[in-house]
Amino acid sequence: MLMTDRRILNFVLKLSDFTSRLRRMNQPRIIDGKAVAATVLEECRIETAALKAKGITPGLAVVLVGNDPASAVYVGSKARTCADLGFHSVKLELPAETTQAELLKVVADLNADPAVHGILVQSPPPKHIDEETVIRAIDPRKDVDGFHPKNVAKLVLEDPTGFVPCTPAGCMKLLEISGIDTNGAEAVVIGRSMIVGKPMAMLLVAKNSNATVTIAHSRSKDLPAICRRADILIAAVGRPEMVKADWVKPGAVVIDVGINRIADPSKKSGHRLTGDVAYDEVAPRCAAITPVPGGVGPMTIAMLMKNTLQAARQLG
């Protein structure tokens, strides 16, 4: 009887160990945006030193109109990153009542400043400012956001002298560094904005990516079924936790671009950040997934710095 009990105990222990190992095997790979961004920024630091040795100090100007708290935090983060890398940094904070003509004059002055290689006007501006007009006023050679029509055309044409919008470029870098093979993969991008969705699709379908791409959005018919086809799912729709577990094919790679602030009484601040993906229920189905925060977010500033370096090289 004692021997039987011992055998049962050994069997239970082995089964428990096997179950634990199986659970670990089924855990998704978390794509760490902070770590990848740190690698990109270290590359930028090395290149900055090389450019400075040639007498070129990369310069980035960031213009903020109004006092939107989230935009102010973002602009401050960009300025700190510039200082850390050794860039020449210009931060212009203009009052909310700044007119369109006054803002265009600021942009024209920055276009003419040889110490400034990159110009970024923080979005969104106050409602009385026509953002499209401002974007078109930026010298496309200094448009490090990649939104000027000439840079959009270069993206479509796969012209490497153009600037790629920072968030989609960051997503592609996460896929590359994580060893995610896009060649022949079916990719679904939820979102059709010029900031993320459309340029993301162009990057995925490009010759060096070779994905088959579907652009979907909140009005797509049977959106969950479209998403379930994806080997790579990019969520950039701006709706908190919209993508549920039954939207995701087992073994898919999920890149969550969304960052949403939602109420959470359990937090001291009264809110928490979440993505466009219901992370807790989706993650167990994935081969790899980005968290929010700490996924795509850190990559946006890192790729902005890379674009500024590219502008500095090209402008000399």
Residue pairs with C-beta under 8 A, 6 or more apart in sequence:
26 284
27 284
28 283
28 284
28 285
28 286
28 287
28 288
28 289
29 178
29 287
29 288
29 289
30 288
30 289
30 290
30 291
31 174
31 178
31 255
31 288
31 289
31 290
31 291
31 295
32 294
32 295
33 170
33 174
33 290
33 291
33 294
33 295
33 296
33 297
33 298
33 299
34 294
34 298
36 173
36 174
36 177
36 178
36 298
36 299
36 302
37 170
37 298
37 299
37 301
37 302
39 177
40 173
40 299
40 302
40 303
40 305
40 306
41 81
41 84
41 85
41 302
41 305
43 306
44 85
44 302
44 305
44 306
44 309
45 84
45 85
45 86
47 309
48 58
48 85
48 86
48 87
48 309
49 86
51 57
51 58
51 309
51 312
51 313
52 86
56 312
56 313
56 316
57 86
57 87
57 88
57 115
57 312
58 85
58 87
58 88
58 117
58 118
58 308
58 309
58 311
58 312
59 87
59 88
59 89
59 90
59 113
59 115
59 116
59 117
59 118
59 308
59 312
60 78
60 82
60 87
60 88
60 89
60 90
60 116
60 117
60 118
60 119
60 120
60 144
60 304
60 305
60 308
61 89
61 90
61 91
61 92
61 110
61 113
61 116
61 118
61 119
61 120
62 75
62 78
62 79
62 89
62 90
62 91
62 92
62 120
62 122
63 92
63 94
63 103
63 106
63 107
63 110
63 119
63 120
63 121
63 122
64 71
64 72
64 75
64 91
64 92
64 93
64 94
64 122
65 94
65 95
65 96
65 98
65 103
65 121
65 122
65 125
65 126
65 129
66 94
66 95
66 96
66 98
66 125
66 126
67 96
68 124
71 122
71 123
71 124
72 93
74 122
75 91
75 93
75 122
77 301
78 120
78 301
78 304
79 89
79 91
81 301
81 305
82 88
82 89
82 305
83 89
85 305
87 305
87 308
88 115
88 116
90 110
90 116
92 106
94 102
94 103
94 106
96 126
98 126
98 129
99 128
100 128
100 129
100 130
100 133
100 134
103 121
103 125
103 129
103 134
104 133
104 134
104 137
107 119
107 121
107 134
107 137
107 138
108 137
110 116
110 119
110 142
111 119
111 137
111 138
111 139
111 142
116 142
117 142
117 144
117 308
117 311
117 312
117 315
118 142
118 144
118 304
118 307
118 308
118 311
118 312
119 138
119 139
119 142
119 143
119 144
120 144
120 145
120 304
121 131
121 134
121 135
121 138
123 131
123 195
124 131
125 131
125 134
135 143
135 145
135 147
135 148
136 148
136 149
138 148
140 148
140 149
140 150
140 151
141 311
141 314
141 315
142 311
142 315
143 150
143 151
143 163
144 163
144 166
144 304
144 307
144 308
144 310
144 311
145 163
145 165
145 166
145 304
145 307
146 152
146 155
146 162
146 163
146 164
146 165
146 166
146 169
146 199
146 307
147 165
147 194
147 195
150 162
151 162
151 163
151 164
152 194
152 199
153 159
153 162
154 161
154 162
154 163
155 162
155 164
155 165
155 199
155 202
155 203
156 202
158 206
158 207
161 314
163 307
163 310
163 311
164 199
164 203
164 303
164 307
165 194
165 195
165 196
165 199
166 299
166 300
166 301
166 303
166 304
166 307
167 195
167 196
167 236
167 257
167 296
167 299
167 300
167 303
168 196
168 199
168 200
168 203
169 203
169 299
169 303
169 306
169 307
170 296
170 299
170 300
170 302
170 303
171 200
171 203
171 234
171 255
171 257
171 296
171 299
172 203
172 204
172 209
173 299
173 302
173 303
174 255
174 290
174 295
174 296
174 299
175 182
175 232
175 253
175 255
178 288
180 232
180 253
180 288
182 204
182 209
182 210
182 211
182 232
183 209
183 210
183 211
184 210
184 211
184 212
185 211
185 212
185 231
185 232
186 211
186 212
186 214
186 229
186 230
186 231
186 232
187 201
187 204
187 211
187 212
187 213
187 214
187 230
187 231
187 232
187 233
187 234
188 213
188 214
188 216
188 226
188 227
188 229
188 230
188 232
188 233
188 234
189 197
189 200
189 201
189 204
189 213
189 214
189 215
189 216
189 234
189 236
190 197
190 216
190 217
190 218
190 223
190 227
190 233
190 234
190 235
190 236
190 237
190 242
190 243
190 276
191 197
191 200
191 215
191 217
191 234
191 235
191 236
191 237
191 238
191 257
192 198
192 215
192 217
193 236
196 236
196 257
197 215
197 217
197 236
198 215
200 234
200 236
201 213
201 215
203 209
204 211
204 213
204 232
204 234
205 211
205 212
205 213
211 232
214 226
214 229
214 230
216 223
216 226
216 227
217 237
218 237
218 239
220 226
223 247
224 244
224 246
224 247
227 233
227 243
227 247
227 248
228 246
228 247
228 248
228 249
229 249
230 248
230 249
230 252
231 249
231 252
231 253
232 252
232 253
232 255
233 243
233 247
233 248
233 252
233 253
233 254
233 255
234 255
234 257
235 242
235 243
235 254
235 255
235 256
235 257
235 258
235 275
235 276
235 277
236 257
236 258
236 276
237 258
237 276
238 258
238 260
238 276
239 258
239 260
239 276
240 258
240 260
240 262
240 274
240 275
240 276
241 260
241 274
241 275
241 276
241 277
241 278
241 279
242 258
242 276
242 277
242 278
243 254
243 256
243 276
243 277
243 278
243 282
244 278
244 281
244 282
245 278
245 281
245 282
245 284
245 285
247 282
248 254
248 282
248 285
248 286
249 285
250 285
251 285
251 286
251 287
252 285
252 286
252 287
253 286
253 287
253 288
253 289
254 277
254 282
254 286
254 288
254 289
254 290
255 289
255 290
255 295
255 296
256 275
256 276
256 277
256 279
256 289
256 290
256 291
256 292
256 295
256 296
257 275
257 276
257 296
258 274
258 275
258 276
258 277
258 292
259 273
259 274
259 275
259 292
259 293
259 297
260 273
260 274
260 275
260 276
261 271
261 272
261 273
262 271
262 272
262 273
262 274
263 270
263 271
264 270
264 271
264 272
273 292
273 293
274 292
275 290
275 291
275 292
275 295
277 289
277 292
279 289
279 291
279 292
282 289
283 289
290 296
